[in-house]
């Protein structure tokens, strides 16, 4: 089967690890012909190109800057996105017929290029819904619900849902939300298709854990909580700081924050003001180094702003699960990530609007991980987490979900004809 994956990301190496490289490798390894249509931001000073390597075809268009630029520049880049992708697709892919088109949000502005490929090839179009925009921007006050910007992007969102033959949502809560708010566009086409990775056991030994902690200046005996990822408005950084203020004088818990984003400076200000002995702030580091570092920690943290009405499901969960870190999710009440963690028996949850409750939960977690008589409970949590990751969030599981859908519409699935 000929498969086209369209992404706004700078996708150039299939040996990288992440939800999309892992899925593309899986598709390739199952015998499918995979083409990846990605983008180079103008700031990289690269030209559009087509490259055959690693058993797939990489095609890159050139788009305007969408990161580390002004909101106006980002907005203009997003407006021209469709035409730039269509132009590159016509130039390099005009003679190739695709059976399946995969794409993910963000962005929602791929309608034009999806329509072009679908109409030309009669391809099955599969949206992997990772971001519900523009409502997520409304929730955290980036745009107003009644304004022209909201109405423009809401029309784009509806068109994207309408042109998609299948919409794969990250969780049951996402399915319910999309059905509830877009019934006309999505009826009979929505299913759960979660974030997934190629599962590898990268749990570290006690000896390596000590070396890693010494390298990064982390305490050897204290329970280390780690947050890794974006540090922006969706994470509710002001509340994160409020929680850390509650922790300043807590001697048996240490907090490591790794990442970057628009709110990183707020954490720098907090660190300068309080100079806490039990908090360390690091900028983003390469993925392999990051995985090694978090493997030496004890608890993975997830933060989401309490104002969200959409059910986000952050993919950083998978990195924690891969190194067998029990998880403490601090989120709004609309996402079901906390329910998954608690019901799965590998973590804790509280709502992200009460720093006092956060402090209470931290003390509970520390008691589970630091008291000798609780050791067995912690080990059981890690084992349940590992089993849950393999059962629900492996890339092979997502591959089967997608293939089941395309089989129902009669598309040939390469080596998986059934």
C-alpha positions as a Markdown table, in Angstrom:
| # | Residue | x | y | z |
|---|---|---|---|---|
| 1 | Unk | 0.0 | 0.0 | 0.0 |
| 2 | Unk | 1.3 | 3.5 | -0.8 |
| 3 | Unk | 1.0 | 5.7 | 2.2 |
| 4 | Unk | 1.6 | 9.5 | 2.4 |
| 5 | Unk | 2.3 | 11.1 | 5.8 |
| 6 | Unk | 1.9 | 14.9 | 5.8 |
| 7 | Unk | 3.5 | 16.9 | 8.7 |
| 8 | Unk | 4.5 | 20.4 | 9.4 |
| 9 | Unk | 7.5 | 19.1 | 11.2 |
| 10 | Unk | 11.1 | 19.0 | 10.0 |
| 11 | Unk | 11.1 | 15.2 | 9.4 |
| 12 | Unk | 14.4 | 14.0 | 7.9 |
| 13 | Unk | 15.6 | 10.9 | 9.8 |
| 14 | Unk | 13.7 | 7.7 | 10.4 |
| 15 | Unk | 16.2 | 6.5 | 13.1 |
| 16 | Unk | 14.9 | 9.2 | 15.4 |
| 17 | Unk | 12.5 | 8.1 | 18.2 |
| 18 | Unk | 9.1 | 9.6 | 18.7 |
| 19 | Unk | 5.4 | 9.0 | 18.0 |
| 20 | Unk | 5.8 | 9.8 | 14.2 |
| 21 | Unk | 9.2 | 8.3 | 13.3 |
| 22 | Unk | 8.2 | 5.1 | 15.2 |
| 23 | Unk | 5.0 | 4.8 | 13.3 |
| 24 | Unk | 6.6 | 5.5 | 9.9 |
| 25 | Unk | 9.3 | 2.8 | 10.6 |
| 26 | Unk | 6.5 | 0.4 | 11.6 |
| 27 | Unk | 4.6 | 1.1 | 8.3 |
| 28 | Unk | 7.8 | 0.6 | 6.3 |
| 29 | Unk | 8.8 | -2.6 | 8.1 |
| 30 | Unk | 5.4 | -4.1 | 7.4 |
| 31 | Unk | 6.1 | -3.7 | 3.7 |
| 32 | Unk | 4.3 | -0.5 | 2.8 |
| 33 | Unk | 5.7 | 2.2 | 0.5 |
| 34 | Unk | 6.0 | 5.3 | 2.7 |
| 35 | Unk | 6.3 | 8.9 | 1.6 |
| 36 | Unk | 6.8 | 11.7 | 4.1 |
| 37 | Unk | 5.9 | 15.2 | 3.1 |
| 38 | Unk | 7.4 | 17.6 | 5.7 |
| 39 | Unk | 8.6 | 21.1 | 5.9 |
| 40 | Unk | 11.8 | 23.2 | 6.4 |
| 41 | Unk | 11.1 | 26.6 | 8.1 |
| 42 | Unk | 12.7 | 29.5 | 6.2 |
| 43 | Unk | 15.1 | 30.1 | 9.1 |
| 44 | Unk | 16.9 | 26.9 | 8.2 |
| 45 | Unk | 18.0 | 28.3 | 4.8 |
| 46 | Unk | 17.2 | 25.0 | 3.0 |
| 47 | Unk | 15.6 | 24.3 | -0.3 |
| 48 | Unk | 12.7 | 22.1 | -1.2 |
| 49 | Unk | 13.9 | 18.6 | -2.1 |
| 50 | Unk | 13.0 | 14.9 | -2.5 |
| 51 | Unk | 15.3 | 12.3 | -1.0 |
| 52 | Unk | 15.1 | 8.5 | -1.0 |
| 53 | Unk | 16.7 | 7.0 | 2.1 |
| 54 | Unk | 16.1 | 4.5 | 4.9 |
| 55 | Unk | 13.5 | 2.8 | 2.8 |
| 56 | Unk | 11.2 | 5.7 | 2.5 |
| 57 | Unk | 10.8 | 8.9 | 0.4 |
| 58 | Unk | 11.3 | 12.3 | 2.1 |
| 59 | Unk | 9.8 | 15.4 | 0.4 |
| 60 | Unk | 10.4 | 18.8 | 2.0 |
| 61 | Unk | 8.6 | 22.0 | 1.2 |
| 62 | Unk | 9.8 | 25.4 | 2.5 |
| 63 | Unk | 7.4 | 27.3 | 4.8 |
| 64 | Unk | 7.6 | 30.5 | 6.8 |
| 65 | Unk | 8.9 | 30.5 | 10.3 |
| 66 | Unk | 6.4 | 29.1 | 12.9 |
| 67 | Unk | 8.7 | 28.9 | 16.0 |
| 68 | Unk | 10.9 | 31.4 | 17.7 |
| 69 | Unk | 9.2 | 34.2 | 15.8 |
| 70 | Unk | 6.6 | 36.9 | 16.4 |
| 71 | Unk | 2.9 | 36.0 | 16.5 |
| 72 | Unk | 2.3 | 38.0 | 13.4 |
| 73 | Unk | 5.0 | 36.1 | 11.4 |
| 74 | Unk | 3.7 | 32.8 | 12.7 |
| 75 | Unk | 0.2 | 33.7 | 11.7 |
| 76 | Unk | 1.2 | 34.7 | 8.2 |
| 77 | Unk | 3.2 | 31.5 | 7.8 |
| 78 | Unk | 0.2 | 29.4 | 8.8 |
| 79 | Unk | -2.0 | 31.2 | 6.2 |
| 80 | Unk | 0.3 | 30.3 | 3.3 |
| 81 | Unk | 1.0 | 26.8 | 4.5 |
| 82 | Unk | -1.6 | 25.0 | 2.3 |
| 83 | Unk | -0.5 | 26.5 | -1.0 |
| 84 | Unk | 3.2 | 25.8 | -0.3 |
| 85 | Unk | 2.4 | 22.1 | 0.5 |
| 86 | Unk | 0.1 | 21.8 | -2.6 |
| 87 | Unk | 2.8 | 23.3 | -4.8 |
| 88 | Unk | 5.5 | 20.9 | -3.6 |
| 89 | Unk | 3.1 | 17.9 | -3.8 |
| 90 | Unk | 2.3 | 18.7 | -7.4 |
| 91 | Unk | 6.0 | 19.1 | -8.3 |
| 92 | Unk | 7.3 | 15.9 | -6.7 |
| 93 | Unk | 4.4 | 13.6 | -6.2 |
| 94 | Unk | 2.2 | 14.1 | -9.2 |
| 95 | Unk | 3.0 | 10.7 | -10.7 |
| 96 | Unk | 2.5 | 8.7 | -7.6 |
| 97 | Unk | -0.8 | 7.3 | -6.5 |
| 98 | Unk | -1.5 | 7.1 | -2.7 |
| 99 | Unk | -4.0 | 4.7 | -1.1 |
| 100 | Unk | -3.8 | 6.2 | 2.4 |
| 101 | Unk | -3.0 | 9.7 | 3.6 |
| 102 | Unk | -2.1 | 10.1 | 7.3 |
| 103 | Unk | -1.8 | 13.5 | 9.0 |
| 104 | Unk | -2.0 | 15.0 | 12.4 |
| 105 | Unk | -3.0 | 18.2 | 14.2 |
| 106 | Unk | -1.5 | 20.7 | 14.7 |
| 107 | Unk | -2.0 | 22.3 | 12.3 |
| 108 | Unk | -5.7 | 22.3 | 11.1 |
| 109 | Unk | -4.7 | 24.2 | 7.9 |
| 110 | Unk | -3.9 | 21.2 | 5.8 |
| 111 | Unk | -7.4 | 21.1 | 4.3 |
| 112 | Unk | -6.3 | 22.2 | 0.8 |
| 113 | Unk | -3.5 | 19.6 | 0.4 |
| 114 | Unk | -5.6 | 16.8 | 1.9 |
| 115 | Unk | -8.4 | 17.6 | -0.6 |
| 116 | Unk | -5.9 | 17.7 | -3.5 |
| 117 | Unk | -4.5 | 14.3 | -2.8 |
| 118 | Unk | -7.8 | 12.7 | -1.9 |
| 119 | Unk | -9.5 | 14.0 | -5.0 |
| 120 | Unk | -6.6 | 13.0 | -7.3 |
| 121 | Unk | -6.1 | 9.5 | -5.9 |
| 122 | Unk | -9.4 | 8.6 | -4.2 |
| 123 | Unk | -7.3 | 8.0 | -1.2 |
| 124 | Unk | -8.5 | 7.1 | 2.3 |
| 125 | Unk | -7.7 | 10.1 | 4.6 |
| 126 | Unk | -6.9 | 9.4 | 8.3 |
| 127 | Unk | -6.5 | 12.3 | 10.7 |
| 128 | Unk | -4.6 | 11.6 | 13.9 |
| 129 | Unk | -6.1 | 14.2 | 16.2 |
| 130 | Unk | -3.5 | 15.4 | 18.7 |
| 131 | Unk | -4.7 | 18.9 | 19.2 |
| 132 | Unk | -8.2 | 20.4 | 19.3 |
| 133 | Unk | -7.7 | 23.9 | 18.0 |
| 134 | Unk | -9.0 | 26.7 | 18.2 |
| 135 | Unk | -10.8 | 25.7 | 21.4 |
| 136 | Unk | -7.6 | 25.0 | 23.3 |
| 137 | Unk | -6.4 | 28.5 | 22.5 |
| 138 | Unk | -9.8 | 29.9 | 23.8 |
| 139 | Unk | -9.5 | 27.9 | 27.0 |
| 140 | Unk | -6.2 | 29.5 | 28.0 |
| 141 | Unk | -7.0 | 33.0 | 26.8 |
| 142 | Unk | -5.0 | 33.2 | 23.7 |
| 143 | Unk | -8.0 | 34.1 | 21.5 |
| 144 | Unk | -11.6 | 35.1 | 22.1 |
| 145 | Unk | -14.4 | 32.7 | 21.2 |
| 146 | Unk | -16.5 | 35.2 | 19.3 |
| 147 | Unk | -13.8 | 36.9 | 17.3 |
| 148 | Unk | -12.9 | 36.6 | 13.6 |
| 149 | Unk | -9.7 | 34.6 | 14.3 |
| 150 | Unk | -11.7 | 32.0 | 16.2 |
| 151 | Unk | -14.4 | 31.8 | 13.5 |
| 152 | Unk | -11.8 | 31.5 | 10.7 |
| 153 | Unk | -10.0 | 28.6 | 12.4 |
| 154 | Unk | -13.2 | 26.9 | 13.5 |
| 155 | Unk | -14.4 | 26.8 | 9.9 |
| 156 | Unk | -11.0 | 25.3 | 9.0 |
| 157 | Unk | -11.4 | 22.7 | 11.8 |
| 158 | Unk | -14.8 | 21.7 | 10.6 |
| 159 | Unk | -13.6 | 21.3 | 7.0 |
| 160 | Unk | -10.7 | 19.2 | 8.1 |
| 161 | Unk | -13.0 | 16.9 | 10.1 |
| 162 | Unk | -15.4 | 16.7 | 7.1 |
| 163 | Unk | -12.7 | 15.8 | 4.6 |
| 164 | Unk | -11.2 | 13.1 | 6.9 |
| 165 | Unk | -12.6 | 9.6 | 6.3 |
| 166 | Unk | -11.3 | 8.5 | 9.8 |
| 167 | Unk | -10.5 | 10.6 | 12.8 |
| 168 | Unk | -8.2 | 8.8 | 15.3 |
| 169 | Unk | -8.5 | 10.4 | 18.8 |
| 170 | Unk | -6.0 | 10.0 | 21.6 |
| 171 | Unk | -8.4 | 8.7 | 24.2 |
| 172 | Unk | -12.1 | 8.0 | 25.0 |
| 173 | Unk | -12.5 | 11.5 | 26.4 |
| 174 | Unk | -11.3 | 12.9 | 23.1 |
| 175 | Unk | -13.8 | 10.8 | 21.2 |
| 176 | Unk | -16.6 | 12.0 | 23.4 |
| 177 | Unk | -15.6 | 15.6 | 23.0 |
| 178 | Unk | -15.3 | 15.5 | 19.3 |
| 179 | Unk | -18.6 | 13.8 | 18.8 |
| 180 | Unk | -20.3 | 16.1 | 21.2 |
| 181 | Unk | -19.1 | 19.3 | 19.5 |
| 182 | Unk | -18.9 | 18.2 | 15.8 |
| 183 | Unk | -21.5 | 15.5 | 15.3 |
| 184 | Unk | -22.4 | 16.5 | 11.7 |
| 185 | Unk | -18.8 | 16.4 | 10.5 |
| 186 | Unk | -17.6 | 13.3 | 12.4 |
| 187 | Unk | -20.5 | 10.9 | 12.8 |
| 188 | Unk | -19.4 | 7.3 | 12.2 |
| 189 | Unk | -15.8 | 8.1 | 11.5 |
| 190 | Unk | -14.2 | 8.6 | 15.0 |
| 191 | Unk | -12.2 | 6.0 | 16.9 |
| 192 | Unk | -9.5 | 5.8 | 19.6 |
| 193 | Unk | -6.0 | 5.8 | 18.1 |
| 194 | Unk | -3.6 | 6.8 | 20.9 |
| 195 | Unk | -0.2 | 8.2 | 21.0 |
| 196 | Unk | 2.2 | 5.3 | 20.7 |
| 197 | Unk | 5.9 | 4.5 | 20.5 |
| 198 | Unk | 8.2 | 1.6 | 19.7 |
| 199 | Unk | 8.5 | 0.1 | 23.2 |
| 200 | Unk | 12.1 | -0.5 | 24.4 |
| 201 | Unk | 13.2 | -1.2 | 28.0 |
| 202 | Unk | 15.6 | 1.6 | 28.9 |
| 203 | Unk | 15.2 | 1.3 | 32.7 |
| 204 | Unk | 18.5 | 2.1 | 34.3 |
| 205 | Unk | 20.4 | 0.1 | 37.0 |
| 206 | Unk | 20.9 | 1.4 | 40.5 |
| 207 | Unk | 24.6 | 1.9 | 39.7 |
| 208 | Unk | 23.9 | 3.9 | 36.6 |
| 209 | Unk | 21.2 | 5.9 | 38.4 |
| 210 | Unk | 23.8 | 7.1 | 41.0 |
| 211 | Unk | 26.2 | 8.1 | 38.3 |
| 212 | Unk | 23.6 | 10.1 | 36.4 |
| 213 | Unk | 22.4 | 11.8 | 39.5 |
| 214 | Unk | 25.9 | 12.8 | 40.4 |
| 215 | Unk | 26.5 | 14.1 | 36.9 |
| 216 | Unk | 23.4 | 16.4 | 37.1 |
| 217 | Unk | 23.7 | 17.4 | 40.7 |
| 218 | Unk | 20.7 | 15.5 | 41.9 |
| 219 | Unk | 20.4 | 14.1 | 45.4 |
| 220 | Unk | 21.2 | 10.4 | 45.8 |
| 221 | Unk | 18.7 | 9.5 | 48.5 |
| 222 | Unk | 15.8 | 12.0 | 48.0 |
| 223 | Unk | 12.7 | 11.1 | 45.9 |
| 224 | Unk | 13.2 | 13.0 | 42.6 |
| 225 | Unk | 10.1 | 14.3 | 40.7 |
| 226 | Unk | 10.8 | 15.2 | 37.1 |
| 227 | Unk | 8.9 | 17.3 | 34.6 |
| 228 | Unk | 10.2 | 17.2 | 31.0 |
| 229 | Unk | 8.7 | 19.0 | 28.0 |
| 230 | Unk | 7.1 | 22.2 | 26.9 |
| 231 | Unk | 7.0 | 25.1 | 29.4 |
| 232 | Unk | 4.2 | 27.2 | 28.0 |
| 233 | Unk | 0.8 | 28.5 | 28.7 |
| 234 | Unk | -0.9 | 25.0 | 28.3 |
| 235 | Unk | 1.1 | 23.7 | 31.2 |
| 236 | Unk | -0.2 | 26.5 | 33.6 |
| 237 | Unk | 3.3 | 27.5 | 34.6 |
| 238 | Unk | 2.1 | 30.1 | 37.1 |
| 239 | Unk | 0.4 | 27.2 | 39.0 |
| 240 | Unk | 3.5 | 25.1 | 38.7 |
| 241 | Unk | 5.5 | 27.9 | 40.4 |
| 242 | Unk | 2.8 | 28.1 | 43.1 |
| 243 | Unk | 3.3 | 24.4 | 43.7 |
| 244 | Unk | 7.1 | 24.7 | 43.8 |
| 245 | Unk | 6.8 | 27.6 | 46.3 |
| 246 | Unk | 4.9 | 25.1 | 48.6 |
| 247 | Unk | 7.8 | 22.7 | 48.2 |
| 248 | Unk | 10.7 | 25.0 | 49.0 |
| 249 | Unk | 11.2 | 23.8 | 52.6 |
| 250 | Unk | 10.3 | 20.2 | 51.9 |
| 251 | Unk | 13.6 | 18.2 | 52.5 |
| 252 | Unk | 12.5 | 14.7 | 51.3 |
| 253 | Unk | 11.4 | 15.7 | 47.7 |
| 254 | Unk | 13.4 | 17.2 | 44.9 |
| 255 | Unk | 12.0 | 18.6 | 41.7 |
| 256 | Unk | 13.8 | 18.6 | 38.3 |
| 257 | Unk | 12.2 | 20.7 | 35.5 |
| 258 | Unk | 13.6 | 20.2 | 32.0 |
| 259 | Unk | 12.4 | 22.0 | 28.8 |
| 260 | Unk | 11.8 | 25.2 | 27.1 |
| 261 | Unk | 8.9 | 27.4 | 26.0 |
| 262 | Unk | 7.3 | 30.8 | 26.2 |
| 263 | Unk | 7.0 | 30.6 | 30.0 |
| 264 | Unk | 10.5 | 29.4 | 30.8 |
| 265 | Unk | 11.5 | 32.8 | 31.9 |
| 266 | Unk | 8.9 | 32.7 | 34.7 |
| 267 | Unk | 10.7 | 29.7 | 36.2 |
| 268 | Unk | 14.0 | 31.4 | 35.9 |
| 269 | Unk | 12.6 | 34.3 | 37.9 |
| 270 | Unk | 11.3 | 31.9 | 40.5 |
| 271 | Unk | 14.7 | 30.2 | 40.8 |
| 272 | Unk | 16.5 | 33.6 | 41.1 |
| 273 | Unk | 14.1 | 34.8 | 43.8 |
| 274 | Unk | 13.9 | 31.7 | 46.0 |
| 275 | Unk | 17.2 | 29.9 | 45.1 |
| 276 | Unk | 15.5 | 26.7 | 46.3 |
| 277 | Unk | 17.8 | 23.8 | 47.2 |
| 278 | Unk | 15.3 | 21.2 | 46.1 |
| 279 | Unk | 14.5 | 22.5 | 42.6 |
| 280 | Unk | 16.7 | 22.3 | 39.5 |
| 281 | Unk | 15.8 | 24.0 | 36.2 |
| 282 | Unk | 17.4 | 22.8 | 32.9 |
| 283 | Unk | 16.9 | 23.9 | 29.3 |
| 284 | Unk | 15.8 | 21.2 | 26.8 |
| 285 | Unk | 18.4 | 18.5 | 26.1 |
| 286 | Unk | 18.7 | 15.9 | 23.3 |
| 287 | Unk | 16.2 | 13.1 | 23.4 |
| 288 | Unk | 18.7 | 10.3 | 24.2 |
| 289 | Unk | 20.2 | 12.3 | 27.0 |
| 290 | Unk | 16.8 | 13.2 | 28.3 |
| 291 | Unk | 15.7 | 9.6 | 28.4 |
| 292 | Unk | 18.8 | 8.7 | 30.3 |
| 293 | Unk | 18.3 | 11.5 | 32.8 |
| 294 | Unk | 14.6 | 10.8 | 33.6 |
| 295 | Unk | 15.5 | 7.1 | 34.0 |
| 296 | Unk | 17.5 | 8.2 | 37.1 |
| 297 | Unk | 14.5 | 9.9 | 38.6 |
| 298 | Unk | 11.6 | 8.5 | 40.6 |
| 299 | Unk | 8.3 | 10.1 | 39.6 |
| 300 | Unk | 7.2 | 11.7 | 36.2 |
| 301 | Unk | 5.1 | 14.9 | 36.4 |
| 302 | Unk | 2.5 | 16.0 | 34.0 |
| 303 | Unk | 1.0 | 19.5 | 34.2 |
| 304 | Unk | -2.0 | 21.0 | 32.4 |
| 305 | Unk | -3.8 | 24.3 | 32.9 |
| 306 | Unk | -7.0 | 23.8 | 34.9 |
| 307 | Unk | -9.0 | 26.0 | 32.5 |
| 308 | Unk | -8.9 | 23.4 | 29.7 |
| 309 | Unk | -12.3 | 22.2 | 28.5 |
| 310 | Unk | -10.7 | 20.0 | 25.9 |
| 311 | Unk | -9.2 | 16.6 | 26.9 |
| 312 | Unk | -5.5 | 17.0 | 26.2 |
| 313 | Unk | -3.4 | 13.8 | 26.4 |
| 314 | Unk | 0.3 | 14.7 | 26.5 |
| 315 | Unk | 2.6 | 12.3 | 24.7 |
| 316 | Unk | 5.3 | 12.9 | 27.4 |
| 317 | Unk | 3.4 | 10.2 | 29.4 |
| 318 | Unk | 5.0 | 7.6 | 27.1 |
| 319 | Unk | 8.6 | 8.7 | 27.9 |
| 320 | Unk | 7.9 | 8.2 | 31.6 |
| 321 | Unk | 6.3 | 4.9 | 31.0 |
| 322 | Unk | 9.2 | 3.7 | 28.9 |
| 323 | Unk | 11.6 | 4.1 | 31.9 |
| 324 | Unk | 9.0 | 2.8 | 34.4 |
| 325 | Unk | 8.5 | 6.0 | 36.3 |
| 326 | Unk | 5.2 | 6.1 | 38.2 |
| 327 | Unk | 3.4 | 9.2 | 37.2 |
| 328 | Unk | 1.8 | 12.1 | 39.1 |
| 329 | Unk | -0.6 | 14.0 | 36.8 |
| 330 | Unk | -1.7 | 17.5 | 37.8 |
| 331 | Unk | -4.4 | 18.5 | 35.3 |
| 332 | Unk | -7.8 | 19.9 | 34.5 |
| 333 | Unk | -10.8 | 17.7 | 35.2 |
| 334 | Unk | -11.8 | 17.2 | 31.5 |
| 335 | Unk | -8.8 | 15.2 | 30.4 |
| 336 | Unk | -8.9 | 11.5 | 31.1 |
| 337 | Unk | -5.1 | 11.1 | 31.4 |
| 338 | Unk | -5.4 | 11.0 | 35.2 |
| 339 | Unk | -8.1 | 8.3 | 35.0 |
| 340 | Unk | -5.9 | 6.2 | 32.8 |
| 341 | Unk | -3.0 | 6.5 | 35.2 |
| 342 | Unk | -5.0 | 5.9 | 38.4 |
| 343 | Unk | -7.2 | 3.1 | 37.0 |
| 344 | Unk | -4.1 | 1.5 | 35.4 |
| 345 | Unk | -2.5 | 1.4 | 38.9 |
| 346 | Unk | 0.7 | 3.3 | 38.1 |
| 347 | Unk | 0.3 | 6.8 | 39.4 |
| 348 | Unk | -1.7 | 9.6 | 41.1 |
| 349 | Unk | -3.8 | 12.5 | 40.0 |
| 350 | Unk | -5.0 | 15.8 | 41.4 |
| 351 | Unk | -6.6 | 18.9 | 39.9 |
| 352 | Unk | -4.3 | 21.7 | 38.8 |
| 353 | Unk | -6.0 | 24.5 | 40.8 |
| 354 | Unk | -5.0 | 23.7 | 44.4 |
| 355 | Unk | -1.3 | 23.9 | 45.4 |
| 356 | Unk | -2.1 | 22.7 | 48.9 |
| 357 | Unk | -3.6 | 19.5 | 47.5 |
| 358 | Unk | -0.5 | 19.1 | 45.3 |
| 359 | Unk | 1.7 | 19.3 | 48.5 |
| 360 | Unk | -0.4 | 16.7 | 50.2 |
| 361 | Unk | -0.2 | 14.3 | 47.3 |
| 362 | Unk | 3.6 | 14.8 | 47.1 |
| 363 | Unk | 3.9 | 13.7 | 50.8 |
| 364 | Unk | 1.8 | 10.6 | 50.0 |
| 365 | Unk | 4.0 | 9.7 | 47.0 |
| 366 | Unk | 7.2 | 10.2 | 49.0 |
| 367 | Unk | 5.9 | 7.9 | 51.7 |
| 368 | Unk | 5.2 | 5.2 | 49.1 |
| 369 | Unk | 8.6 | 5.5 | 47.5 |
| 370 | Unk | 10.9 | 6.1 | 50.5 |
| 371 | Unk | 9.5 | 3.8 | 53.3 |
| 372 | Unk | 11.1 | 0.3 | 53.1 |
| 373 | Unk | 7.8 | -1.5 | 53.8 |
| 374 | Unk | 6.2 | 0.2 | 50.7 |
| 375 | Unk | 8.9 | -1.0 | 48.3 |
| 376 | Unk | 6.7 | -3.9 | 47.0 |
| 377 | Unk | 3.9 | -1.4 | 46.1 |
| 378 | Unk | 6.2 | 0.8 | 44.1 |
| 379 | Unk | 7.6 | -2.2 | 42.2 |
| 380 | Unk | 4.1 | -3.5 | 41.4 |
| 381 | Unk | 3.2 | 0.0 | 40.0 |
| 382 | Unk | 6.2 | -0.1 | 37.7 |
| 383 | Unk | 5.2 | -3.6 | 36.4 |
| 384 | Unk | 1.6 | -2.5 | 35.8 |
| 385 | Unk | 2.8 | 0.5 | 34.0 |
| 386 | Unk | 5.1 | -1.5 | 31.7 |
| 387 | Unk | 2.3 | -4.0 | 30.9 |
| 388 | Unk | -0.1 | -1.1 | 30.2 |
| 389 | Unk | 2.4 | 0.6 | 27.9 |
| 390 | Unk | 2.9 | -2.6 | 25.9 |
| 391 | Unk | -0.8 | -3.3 | 25.6 |
| 392 | Unk | -2.2 | 0.1 | 24.8 |
| 393 | Unk | 0.6 | 2.5 | 23.7 |
| 394 | Unk | 2.9 | 0.3 | 21.5 |
| 395 | Unk | 3.3 | 1.4 | 17.9 |
| 396 | Unk | 2.3 | -2.1 | 16.7 |
| 397 | Unk | -1.1 | -1.5 | 18.5 |
| 398 | Unk | -1.7 | 1.7 | 16.6 |
| 399 | Unk | -0.6 | 0.1 | 13.3 |
| 400 | Unk | -3.3 | -2.5 | 13.8 |
| 401 | Unk | -5.9 | 0.1 | 14.6 |
| 402 | Unk | -5.1 | 2.0 | 11.3 |
| 403 | Unk | -5.0 | -1.2 | 9.3 |
| 404 | Unk | -8.3 | -2.5 | 10.6 |
| 405 | Unk | -9.9 | 0.8 | 9.5 |
| 406 | Unk | -8.4 | 0.7 | 5.9 |
| 407 | Unk | -9.4 | -3.0 | 5.6 |
| 408 | Unk | -13.0 | -2.1 | 6.2 |
| 409 | Unk | -13.0 | 0.2 | 3.2 |
| 410 | Unk | -11.3 | -2.3 | 0.9 |
| 411 | Unk | -7.8 | -0.8 | 0.6 |
| 412 | Unk | -5.0 | -3.4 | -0.1 |
| 413 | Unk | -2.8 | -3.5 | 3.0 |
| 414 | Unk | 0.4 | -4.8 | 1.4 |
| 415 | Unk | 1.7 | -7.8 | 3.4 |
| 416 | Unk | -1.3 | -7.6 | 5.8 |
| 417 | Unk | -4.1 | -8.5 | 3.4 |
| 418 | Unk | -6.8 | -10.1 | 5.4 |
